[in-house]
Amino acid sequence: METKGGLANAISADLGTPNGAALLAKQVRSMVGDRLDVLVLNAGISKAARLADYTAEDFDNLFATNVRSPFFLVQQLLPILGDGSNIVVISSIGSHAVVGNPGVDNPSILAYASTKGALETLVKNWAAILGPQGIRVNAVAPGVIDTDMSNFTKTEAGREATLGMQALKRIGKPEDVADVVAFLASDKARWITGASIPVDGGSKL
């Protein structure tokens, strides 16, 4: 961003803690002042386990980071969001379809997927609540993307399983998602709010 003449600042926060979102929002407000044009809610954690192996701690950790923190980030940053501001939430294909190999003895991401389903419910409610203020809220639902969270694609079996559920036969790249986020945050998407856009190479058609 800086090489293109913009400004970039890095800040960190533990969004799994009860006050993590408030602390992050405070830092953001100190840097951007009284106006925030685009808020991308991208933080998240995942876990795959057999149904019998999930613990209450797993469940609470997933919902704390993936649902509670974006909820309170929006709450805390609302004073600097205004007419023309945009919120883009990173959801998942898991909120739209069952992925993996379902079965009692097989690992699944059902707890993670349920956090993304909760996020998509928030998107619709935020869009309805904030629309009269001119604030748009949308979600992007990526499929399998080549990131650290999808390291299973580095194995031949993982790659074959991924390509087998997609119409487009390659592994998604971060820029595939970033381009859609940029579109939703732009004026070209000015009449879109409350939507969830799949960015998954035609997965689970």
VOPAGU-2260 file (C-alpha; in pm, 1 decimal, decimal comma):
REM VOPAGU-2260
SITE   aa  ch    i         X         Y         Z
SITE  MET   A    0       0,0       0,0       0,0
SITE  GLU   A    1     278,8     242,4      89,0
SITE  THR   A    2     458,5     173,4    -240,7
SITE  LYS   A    3     146,0     301,1    -415,7
SITE  GLY   A    4     143,3     621,4    -214,6
SITE  GLY   A    5     -93,3     516,6      61,9
SITE  LEU   A    6     -48,5     483,1     435,3
SITE  ALA   A    7     -42,1     154,8     626,3
SITE  ASN   A    8     -29,7      86,1     998,7
SITE  ALA   A    9      -9,2    -249,7    1172,7
SITE  ILE   A   10    -178,1    -307,0    1506,6
SITE  SER   A   11    -254,9    -626,6    1692,6
SITE  ALA   A   12    -513,2    -753,9    1936,6
SITE  ASP   A   13    -623,7   -1085,4    2082,6
SITE  LEU   A   14    -982,8   -1102,4    1961,7
SITE  GLY   A   15   -1046,9   -1419,2    2158,6
SITE  THR   A   16   -1047,0   -1222,4    2484,9
SITE  PRO   A   17   -1356,1   -1041,9    2618,8
SITE  ASN   A   18   -1206,1    -694,3    2575,7
SITE  GLY   A   19   -1002,0    -764,8    2262,0
SITE  ALA   A   20   -1248,0    -602,8    2021,4
SITE  ALA   A   21   -1281,8    -288,6    2233,3
SITE  LEU   A   22    -903,9    -250,2    2259,5
SITE  LEU   A   23    -861,7    -293,5    1883,9
SITE  ALA   A   24   -1141,0     -46,5    1810,2
SITE  LYS   A   25    -976,3     209,6    2037,9
SITE  GLN   A   26    -649,3     176,7    1845,6
SITE  VAL   A   27    -828,5     205,9    1512,7
SITE  ARG   A   28   -1013,4     520,4    1619,0
SITE  SER   A   29    -689,7     680,2    1737,6
SITE  MET   A   30    -535,7     622,2    1393,2
SITE  VAL   A   31    -819,2     703,5    1152,5
SITE  GLY   A   32    -991,0     981,0    1344,8
SITE  ASP   A   33   -1362,5    1041,0    1303,2
SITE  ARG   A   34   -1422,9     855,8     974,9
SITE  LEU   A   35   -1385,1     490,9     870,3
SITE  ASP   A   36   -1480,1     415,5     510,3
SITE  VAL   A   37   -1424,3      38,3     493,7
SITE  LEU   A   38   -1422,9    -223,5     768,9
SITE  VAL   A   39   -1324,5    -577,3     666,4
SITE  LEU   A   40   -1395,2    -834,6     937,3
SITE  ASN   A   41   -1142,1   -1102,4     850,1
SITE  ALA   A   42   -1013,1   -1244,1    1179,5
SITE  GLY   A   43   -1101,5   -1605,5    1242,2
SITE  ILE   A   44    -990,4   -1941,5    1374,1
SITE  SER   A   45   -1092,6   -2291,4    1272,1
SITE  LYS   A   46   -1089,6   -2644,5    1408,5
SITE  ALA   A   47   -1166,8   -2983,5    1260,0
SITE  ALA   A   48   -1260,6   -3269,0    1492,6
SITE  ARG   A   49   -1493,9   -3563,4    1527,0
SITE  LEU   A   50   -1830,7   -3468,7    1672,9
SITE  ALA   A   51   -1753,0   -3661,0    1994,3
SITE  ASP   A   52   -1417,3   -3487,7    2038,4
SITE  TYR   A   53   -1526,5   -3123,2    2046,4
SITE  THR   A   54   -1505,2   -2960,9    2389,0
SITE  ALA   A   55   -1691,9   -2668,1    2540,5
SITE  GLU   A   56   -1362,5   -2477,9    2531,4
SITE  ASP   A   57   -1330,9   -2539,2    2156,5
SITE  PHE   A   58   -1684,8   -2413,2    2102,8
SITE  ASP   A   59   -1636,9   -2103,3    2317,7
SITE  ASN   A   60   -1302,1   -2015,8    2156,5
SITE  LEU   A   61   -1447,5   -2039,0    1806,4
SITE  PHE   A   62   -1748,7   -1823,9    1887,3
SITE  ALA   A   63   -1542,9   -1571,6    2084,6
SITE  THR   A   64   -1308,8   -1499,3    1795,3
SITE  ASN   A   65   -1537,5   -1557,3    1498,3
SITE  VAL   A   66   -1868,0   -1409,2    1621,6
SITE  ARG   A   67   -1830,9   -1208,7    1942,0
SITE  SER   A   68   -1532,0   -1004,8    1825,0
SITE  PRO   A   69   -1686,2    -883,9    1495,4
SITE  PHE   A   70   -2013,4    -806,7    1675,8
SITE  PHE   A   71   -1839,6    -576,9    1921,9
SITE  LEU   A   72   -1597,6    -432,5    1665,2
SITE  VAL   A   73   -1896,5    -304,7    1469,3
SITE  GLN   A   74   -2053,6    -174,4    1790,0
SITE  GLN   A   75   -1738,2       7,8    1898,2
SITE  LEU   A   76   -1658,1     149,2    1552,7
SITE  LEU   A   77   -2012,9     256,8    1470,5
SITE  PRO   A   78   -1949,1     619,3    1577,3
SITE  ILE   A   79   -1695,0     659,1    1293,7
SITE  LEU   A   80   -1896,6     473,1    1029,2
SITE  GLY   A   81   -2130,4     691,0     827,7
SITE  ASP   A   82   -2304,9     750,0     497,4
SITE  GLY   A   83   -2105,4     564,7     230,9
SITE  SER   A   84   -1914,1     342,1     473,1
SITE  ASN   A   85   -1894,1     -29,6     402,9
SITE  ILE   A   86   -1855,2    -339,5     616,7
SITE  VAL   A   87   -1737,6    -659,2     447,2
SITE  VAL   A   88   -1748,1    -980,0     650,1
SITE  ILE   A   89   -1540,4   -1284,0     557,5
SITE  SER   A   90   -1771,4   -1583,0     588,1
SITE  SER   A   91   -1713,9   -1931,9     444,4
SITE  ILE   A   92   -1853,2   -2192,1     209,5
SITE  GLY   A   93   -1919,6   -2379,8     534,1
SITE  SER   A   94   -2212,0   -2147,6     605,3
SITE  HIS   A   95   -2378,8   -2253,7     278,0
SITE  ALA   A   96   -2291,8   -2622,0     242,3
SITE  VAL   A   97   -2159,6   -2921,5     433,4
SITE  VAL   A   98   -1797,3   -2970,0     335,8
SITE  GLY   A   99   -1563,4   -3259,7     391,9
SITE  ASN   A  100   -1669,4   -3620,9     435,6
SITE  PRO   A  101   -1964,5   -3625,5     679,5
SITE  GLY   A  102   -1973,5   -3911,4     927,1
SITE  VAL   A  103   -1961,4   -3977,2    1299,3
SITE  ASP   A  104   -1605,8   -4109,4    1276,7
SITE  ASN   A  105   -1475,1   -3836,2    1045,0
SITE  PRO   A  106   -1340,2   -3493,2    1140,8
SITE  SER   A  107   -1564,7   -3203,5    1047,0
SITE  ILE   A  108   -1566,6   -2826,0    1078,7
SITE  LEU   A  109   -1927,1   -2806,4    1197,7
SITE  ALA   A  110   -1850,0   -2577,7    1493,9
SITE  TYR   A  111   -1649,3   -2342,3    1272,0
SITE  ALA   A  112   -1922,1   -2354,8    1007,5
SITE  SER   A  113   -2183,1   -2262,5    1266,9
SITE  THR   A  114   -1984,2   -1949,7    1357,4
SITE  LYS   A  115   -1990,8   -1846,4     992,8
SITE  GLY   A  116   -2364,6   -1909,8     977,5
SITE  ALA   A  117   -2402,6   -1679,5    1276,7
SITE  LEU   A  118   -2194,2   -1416,5    1099,0
SITE  GLU   A  119   -2420,3   -1428,3     794,6
SITE  THR   A  120   -2720,2   -1370,7    1021,6
SITE  LEU   A  121   -2540,6   -1067,1    1161,5
SITE  VAL   A  122   -2475,0    -941,1     808,4
SITE  LYS   A  123   -2845,9    -934,7     725,1
SITE  ASN   A  124   -2936,1    -770,5    1054,4
SITE  TRP   A  125   -2656,6    -513,4    1031,9
SITE  ALA   A  126   -2760,1    -433,1     674,1
SITE  ALA   A  127   -3118,5    -369,6     785,8
SITE  ILE   A  128   -3020,5    -171,3    1095,8
SITE  LEU   A  129   -2745,3      39,8     937,6
SITE  GLY   A  130   -2895,4      85,8     591,6
SITE  PRO   A  131   -3088,3     402,1     684,8
SITE  GLN   A  132   -2751,6     558,2     779,3
SITE  GLY   A  133   -2615,5     478,3     432,3
SITE  ILE   A  134   -2389,1     198,6     557,6
SITE  ARG   A  135   -2372,0    -115,7     343,8
SITE  VAL   A  136   -2291,1    -458,2     492,0
SITE  ASN   A  137   -2208,5    -767,6     286,8
SITE  ALA   A  138   -2032,0   -1100,9     323,6
SITE  VAL   A  139   -1785,8   -1289,1     107,0
SITE  ALA   A  140   -1800,9   -1668,3     142,4
SITE  PRO   A  141   -1473,1   -1820,4      20,6
SITE  GLY   A  142   -1428,4   -2184,8     -59,8
SITE  VAL   A  143   -1089,2   -2348,2     -15,7
SITE  ILE   A  144    -819,9   -2081,2     -48,5
SITE  ASP   A  145    -443,5   -2134,1     -45,8
SITE  THR   A  146    -371,6   -2001,7     304,0
SITE  ASP   A  147    -225,2   -2142,9     624,8
SITE  MET   A  148    -578,0   -2238,7     733,2
SITE  SER   A  149    -606,1   -2470,3     431,2
SITE  ASN   A  150    -273,5   -2650,5     456,5
SITE  PHE   A  151    -449,2   -2979,1     375,6
SITE  THR   A  152    -435,1   -2871,7      10,0
SITE  LYS   A  153     -58,7   -2928,8      24,5
SITE  THR   A  154    -121,1   -3305,0      24,8
SITE  GLU   A  155    -223,6   -3493,0    -286,4
SITE  ALA   A  156    -533,3   -3634,5    -116,4
SITE  GLY   A  157    -639,1   -3291,4       8,5
SITE  ARG   A  158    -588,5   -3132,8    -330,3
SITE  GLU   A  159    -785,7   -3406,0    -506,4
SITE  ALA   A  160   -1072,7   -3377,6    -257,2
SITE  THR   A  161   -1083,9   -3000,5    -302,6
SITE  LEU   A  162   -1077,4   -3008,0    -681,2
SITE  GLY   A  163   -1336,4   -3285,3    -678,5
SITE  MET   A  164   -1599,3   -3056,7    -524,3
SITE  GLN   A  165   -1523,6   -2756,0    -746,4
SITE  ALA   A  166   -1635,0   -2670,9   -1099,7
SITE  LEU   A  167   -1312,8   -2474,2   -1156,6
SITE  LYS   A  168   -1012,7   -2701,8   -1124,9
SITE  ARG   A  169    -755,5   -2504,5    -931,8
SITE  ILE   A  170    -701,6   -2400,6    -571,1
SITE  GLY   A  171    -833,6   -2054,0    -491,9
SITE  LYS   A  172    -586,7   -1774,6    -419,8
SITE  PRO   A  173    -613,2   -1492,2    -165,4
SITE  GLU   A  174    -640,8   -1239,4    -447,5
SITE  ASP   A  175    -954,3   -1417,9    -573,3
SITE  VAL   A  176   -1119,1   -1316,7    -246,5
SITE  ALA   A  177    -952,0    -976,3    -219,7
SITE  ASP   A  178   -1087,5    -865,6    -558,2
SITE  VAL   A  179   -1446,1    -938,1    -450,4
SITE  VAL   A  180   -1393,2    -760,7    -117,6
SITE  ALA   A  181   -1260,2    -456,8    -305,1
SITE  PHE   A  182   -1562,8    -462,9    -536,3
SITE  LEU   A  183   -1811,5    -479,9    -248,0
SITE  ALA   A  184   -1634,2    -192,6     -73,7
SITE  SER   A  185   -1643,7      21,2    -387,7
SITE  ASP   A  186   -1913,3     245,0    -530,6
SITE  LYS   A  187   -1963,6     -12,7    -807,7
SITE  ALA   A  188   -2150,2    -220,5    -547,2
SITE  ARG   A  189   -2351,9      77,4    -422,6
SITE  TRP   A  190   -2687,3    -106,7    -458,5
SITE  ILE   A  191   -2576,7    -426,9    -285,9
SITE  THR   A  192   -2627,6    -481,3      85,9
SITE  GLY   A  193   -2717,9    -777,1     304,8
SITE  ALA   A  194   -2572,3   -1017,0      46,4
SITE  SER   A  195   -2333,8   -1309,9      72,5
SITE  ILE   A  196   -2118,6   -1364,3    -236,1
SITE  PRO   A  197   -1972,8   -1714,8    -288,5
SITE  VAL   A  198   -1609,1   -1705,4    -400,0
SITE  ASP   A  199   -1549,3   -2077,3    -422,0
SITE  GLY   A  200   -1477,5   -2182,5    -779,8
SITE  GLY   A  201   -1821,7   -2335,3    -810,0
SITE  SER   A  202   -1798,0   -2561,4    -504,9
SITE  LYS   A  203   -2080,2   -2798,1    -414,1
SITE  LEU   A  204   -2293,4   -2716,3    -719,2
